[in-house]
Amino acid sequence: MKIAVVTDSTGSLDPADAAREGIVVVPLQVIIGADVHFDGTVPSEQIAQALADFVPVNTSRPSPEEFLAAYERLAAGGAEAIVSVHLSASMSGTVESAQLAAKQSSVPVTVVDTRQVGLATGFAAGRAARVAAEGGSVEEAAEAARTAGESSQGFFYVDTLEYLRRGGRVGAAAALIGSALSVKPLLTIKDGSVVPLERVRTTSKALSRLEALAVEAAQACPDGFDIGLQHLASPTVAEGVAARLATALGLDAVAVDELGPVIGAHVGPGTVAVTVTPR
């Protein structure tokens, strides 16, 4: 059976990697002022500047019709089943759109809620694609994606919680909003939502703790791991963190990418995030 894999743009897959793995990416939208753009079509620097200038920045899920169009194109290309892998339903209506489209698809579609966001969702989609390429069943491909999501650990340093608060995604982390300005929050994803992990004084100490948590998570993976780092408008800091992680883990390098506009709009400039997914 020919199985296709679909994901959304918050998975932060490099277009070349998605093409190589045969993964179709359906983009979310970012709205800057009155202008609507597909995720990935505007520079992240533009998002950072808009946030700094207090220009309204909002995001929107793909419509069911957009998912259905993607599913039908895959079906026309010979796909007999589809595994659709997406960011947490607790953070976005993207899963709901995919589920609505699945009901109308001409081929069976299994929708997977990774309960994650960012690279963890992209890693999960990659696992599903590899299982499918190796001749696995739809159930096996979907389970590989679910397992990747459940086992992933993401650690986020944000310069301020203001952007998460504005977007309503801060969840339990709202408890930190009233904290003194000298306290820098570290966040993680738990049960599909953003939650506070630790409060650390000063940026340098927060980044050191971020690195320690990522190393601890990676070293706890007996069969190896995938790791990646993302940032918004903080390339120098991110490259420094990545270099130290590579040294600590004995790797040649840790990949560094800028956050896409949709995620960046919710976390704000200065964010540095590390994702570790066991193999």
HUSUL-V201022 format. One record per residue. N is the residue number from 1. SS is DSSP state (~ for helix, > for strand, _ for the rest). OMEGA is omega as a letter, one per 30 degrees, with the letter a starting at -180 (* if undefined). BURIAL is I if it has 9 or more other C-alpha atoms within 8 Angstrom, else O. Layout:
n:N ss:SS omega:OMEGA burial:BURIAL
n:N ss:SS omega:OMEGA burial:BURIAL
This chain:
n:1 ss:_ omega:l burial:O
n:2 ss:_ omega:a burial:O
n:3 ss:> omega:l burial:I
n:4 ss:> omega:l burial:I
n:5 ss:> omega:l burial:I
n:6 ss:> omega:l burial:I
n:7 ss:> omega:l burial:I
n:8 ss:> omega:a burial:I
n:9 ss:~ omega:l burial:I
n:10 ss:~ omega:l burial:I
n:11 ss:~ omega:l burial:I
n:12 ss:_ omega:l burial:I
n:13 ss:_ omega:l burial:I
n:14 ss:_ omega:a burial:O
n:15 ss:~ omega:l burial:O
n:16 ss:~ omega:l burial:O
n:17 ss:~ omega:l burial:O
n:18 ss:~ omega:l burial:I
n:19 ss:~ omega:l burial:I
n:20 ss:~ omega:a burial:O
n:21 ss:~ omega:a burial:I
n:22 ss:_ omega:a burial:I
n:23 ss:> omega:l burial:I
n:24 ss:> omega:a burial:I
n:25 ss:> omega:l burial:I
n:26 ss:> omega:a burial:I
n:27 ss:_ omega:l burial:I
n:28 ss:_ omega:l burial:I
n:29 ss:> omega:l burial:I
n:30 ss:> omega:a burial:I
n:31 ss:> omega:l burial:I
n:32 ss:> omega:a burial:I
n:33 ss:_ omega:l burial:O
n:34 ss:_ omega:a burial:O
n:35 ss:> omega:a burial:O
n:36 ss:> omega:a burial:O
n:37 ss:> omega:l burial:I
n:38 ss:> omega:l burial:I
n:39 ss:_ omega:l burial:I
n:40 ss:_ omega:a burial:I
n:41 ss:_ omega:l burial:O
n:42 ss:_ omega:a burial:I
n:43 ss:_ omega:l burial:O
n:44 ss:~ omega:l burial:I
n:45 ss:~ omega:l burial:O
n:46 ss:~ omega:l burial:O
n:47 ss:~ omega:a burial:I
n:48 ss:~ omega:a burial:I
n:49 ss:~ omega:l burial:O
n:50 ss:~ omega:l burial:I
n:51 ss:~ omega:l burial:I
n:52 ss:~ omega:a burial:O
n:53 ss:_ omega:a burial:O
n:54 ss:_ omega:l burial:O
n:55 ss:_ omega:l burial:I
n:56 ss:_ omega:l burial:I
n:57 ss:> omega:l burial:I
n:58 ss:> omega:l burial:I
n:59 ss:> omega:a burial:I
n:60 ss:> omega:l burial:O
n:61 ss:_ omega:l burial:I
n:62 ss:_ omega:l burial:I
n:63 ss:_ omega:l burial:O
n:64 ss:~ omega:a burial:I
n:65 ss:~ omega:l burial:O
n:66 ss:~ omega:l burial:I
n:67 ss:~ omega:a burial:I
n:68 ss:~ omega:l burial:I
n:69 ss:~ omega:l burial:O
n:70 ss:~ omega:l burial:I
n:71 ss:~ omega:a burial:I
n:72 ss:~ omega:l burial:I
n:73 ss:~ omega:l burial:O
n:74 ss:~ omega:l burial:I
n:75 ss:~ omega:l burial:I
n:76 ss:~ omega:l burial:O
n:77 ss:_ omega:l burial:O
n:78 ss:_ omega:l burial:O
n:79 ss:_ omega:l burial:I
n:80 ss:_ omega:l burial:I
n:81 ss:> omega:a burial:I
n:82 ss:> omega:l burial:I
n:83 ss:> omega:a burial:I
n:84 ss:> omega:a burial:I
n:85 ss:> omega:a burial:I
n:86 ss:> omega:l burial:I
n:87 ss:_ omega:a burial:I
n:88 ss:_ omega:l burial:I
n:89 ss:_ omega:l burial:I
n:90 ss:_ omega:a burial:O
n:91 ss:_ omega:a burial:I
n:92 ss:_ omega:l burial:I
n:93 ss:_ omega:a burial:I
n:94 ss:~ omega:l burial:I
n:95 ss:~ omega:l burial:I
n:96 ss:~ omega:l burial:O
n:97 ss:~ omega:l burial:I
n:98 ss:~ omega:l burial:I
n:99 ss:~ omega:l burial:I
n:100 ss:~ omega:l burial:I
n:101 ss:~ omega:a burial:I
n:102 ss:~ omega:a burial:I
n:103 ss:~ omega:a burial:O
n:104 ss:~ omega:a burial:O
n:105 ss:_ omega:l burial:I
n:106 ss:_ omega:l burial:O
n:107 ss:_ omega:a burial:I
n:108 ss:> omega:l burial:I
n:109 ss:> omega:l burial:I
n:110 ss:> omega:a burial:I
n:111 ss:> omega:a burial:I
n:112 ss:> omega:l burial:I
n:113 ss:> omega:a burial:I
n:114 ss:_ omega:a burial:I
n:115 ss:_ omega:a burial:I
n:116 ss:_ omega:l burial:I
n:117 ss:_ omega:l burial:I
n:118 ss:_ omega:a burial:I
n:119 ss:~ omega:l burial:I
n:120 ss:~ omega:l burial:I
n:121 ss:~ omega:l burial:I
n:122 ss:~ omega:l burial:I
n:123 ss:~ omega:l burial:I
n:124 ss:~ omega:l burial:I
n:125 ss:~ omega:l burial:I
n:126 ss:~ omega:l burial:I
n:127 ss:~ omega:l burial:I
n:128 ss:~ omega:a burial:I
n:129 ss:~ omega:a burial:I
n:130 ss:~ omega:l burial:I
n:131 ss:~ omega:l burial:I
n:132 ss:~ omega:a burial:I
n:133 ss:~ omega:a burial:O
n:134 ss:_ omega:l burial:O
n:135 ss:_ omega:l burial:O
n:136 ss:_ omega:l burial:I
n:137 ss:_ omega:l burial:I
n:138 ss:~ omega:a burial:I
n:139 ss:~ omega:a burial:O
n:140 ss:~ omega:l burial:I
n:141 ss:~ omega:l burial:I
n:142 ss:~ omega:a burial:I
n:143 ss:~ omega:l burial:I
n:144 ss:~ omega:l burial:I
n:145 ss:~ omega:l burial:I
n:146 ss:~ omega:a burial:I
n:147 ss:~ omega:l burial:I
n:148 ss:~ omega:l burial:I
n:149 ss:~ omega:a burial:I
n:150 ss:~ omega:a burial:O
n:151 ss:~ omega:a burial:O
n:152 ss:_ omega:l burial:I
n:153 ss:> omega:l burial:I
n:154 ss:> omega:l burial:I
n:155 ss:> omega:a burial:I
n:156 ss:> omega:l burial:I
n:157 ss:> omega:l burial:I
n:158 ss:_ omega:a burial:I
n:159 ss:_ omega:l burial:I
n:160 ss:_ omega:l burial:I
n:161 ss:_ omega:a burial:I
n:162 ss:~ omega:a burial:O
n:163 ss:~ omega:l burial:I
n:164 ss:~ omega:l burial:I
n:165 ss:~ omega:a burial:I
n:166 ss:~ omega:a burial:O
n:167 ss:~ omega:l burial:I
n:168 ss:_ omega:a burial:O
n:169 ss:_ omega:a burial:I
n:170 ss:_ omega:l burial:I
n:171 ss:~ omega:a burial:I
n:172 ss:~ omega:l burial:O
n:173 ss:~ omega:l burial:I
n:174 ss:~ omega:l burial:O
n:175 ss:~ omega:a burial:O
n:176 ss:~ omega:a burial:I
n:177 ss:_ omega:a burial:O
n:178 ss:_ omega:a burial:O
n:179 ss:_ omega:l burial:O
n:180 ss:_ omega:a burial:O
n:181 ss:_ omega:a burial:O
n:182 ss:_ omega:a burial:O
n:183 ss:> omega:a burial:I
n:184 ss:> omega:a burial:I
n:185 ss:> omega:l burial:I
n:186 ss:> omega:a burial:I
n:187 ss:> omega:l burial:I
n:188 ss:> omega:l burial:I
n:189 ss:> omega:l burial:I
n:190 ss:> omega:a burial:O
n:191 ss:_ omega:l burial:O
n:192 ss:_ omega:a burial:I
n:193 ss:> omega:l burial:I
n:194 ss:> omega:l burial:I
n:195 ss:> omega:l burial:I
n:196 ss:> omega:l burial:I
n:197 ss:> omega:l burial:O
n:198 ss:> omega:l burial:O
n:199 ss:> omega:a burial:I
n:200 ss:> omega:l burial:I
n:201 ss:> omega:l burial:I
n:202 ss:_ omega:l burial:I
n:203 ss:~ omega:a burial:I
n:204 ss:~ omega:l burial:O
n:205 ss:~ omega:l burial:I
n:206 ss:~ omega:l burial:I
n:207 ss:~ omega:l burial:I
n:208 ss:~ omega:l burial:O
n:209 ss:~ omega:l burial:O
n:210 ss:~ omega:l burial:I
n:211 ss:~ omega:a burial:I
n:212 ss:~ omega:l burial:O
n:213 ss:~ omega:l burial:I
n:214 ss:~ omega:l burial:I
n:215 ss:~ omega:l burial:I
n:216 ss:~ omega:l burial:O
n:217 ss:~ omega:a burial:I
n:218 ss:~ omega:a burial:I
n:219 ss:~ omega:l burial:O
n:220 ss:_ omega:a burial:O
n:221 ss:_ omega:a burial:I
n:222 ss:_ omega:a burial:O
n:223 ss:_ omega:a burial:O
n:224 ss:_ omega:a burial:O
n:225 ss:> omega:l burial:I
n:226 ss:> omega:a burial:I
n:227 ss:> omega:l burial:I
n:228 ss:> omega:a burial:I
n:229 ss:> omega:l burial:I
n:230 ss:> omega:l burial:I
n:231 ss:> omega:l burial:I
n:232 ss:_ omega:l burial:I
n:233 ss:_ omega:l burial:I
n:234 ss:_ omega:a burial:I
n:235 ss:~ omega:a burial:I
n:236 ss:~ omega:l burial:O
n:237 ss:~ omega:a burial:O
n:238 ss:~ omega:l burial:I
n:239 ss:~ omega:l burial:I
n:240 ss:~ omega:l burial:O
n:241 ss:~ omega:a burial:I
n:242 ss:~ omega:l burial:I
n:243 ss:~ omega:l burial:I
n:244 ss:~ omega:l burial:I
n:245 ss:~ omega:l burial:I
n:246 ss:~ omega:l burial:I
n:247 ss:~ omega:a burial:I
n:248 ss:~ omega:a burial:O
n:249 ss:~ omega:l burial:I
n:250 ss:_ omega:a burial:O
n:251 ss:_ omega:l burial:O
n:252 ss:_ omega:a burial:O
n:253 ss:_ omega:l burial:O
n:254 ss:_ omega:a burial:I
n:255 ss:_ omega:l burial:O
n:256 ss:> omega:l burial:I
n:257 ss:> omega:l burial:O
n:258 ss:> omega:l burial:I
n:259 ss:_ omega:l burial:I
n:260 ss:_ omega:a burial:I
n:261 ss:~ omega:a burial:I
n:262 ss:~ omega:l burial:I
n:263 ss:~ omega:a burial:I
n:264 ss:~ omega:a burial:I
n:265 ss:~ omega:a burial:I
n:266 ss:~ omega:a burial:I
n:267 ss:~ omega:l burial:I
n:268 ss:_ omega:l burial:I
n:269 ss:_ omega:l burial:I
n:270 ss:_ omega:a burial:I
n:271 ss:_ omega:l burial:I
n:272 ss:> omega:a burial:I
n:273 ss:> omega:l burial:I
n:274 ss:> omega:l burial:I
n:275 ss:> omega:l burial:I
n:276 ss:> omega:l burial:I
n:277 ss:> omega:l burial:I
n:278 ss:> omega:l burial:I
n:279 ss:_ omega:* burial:O
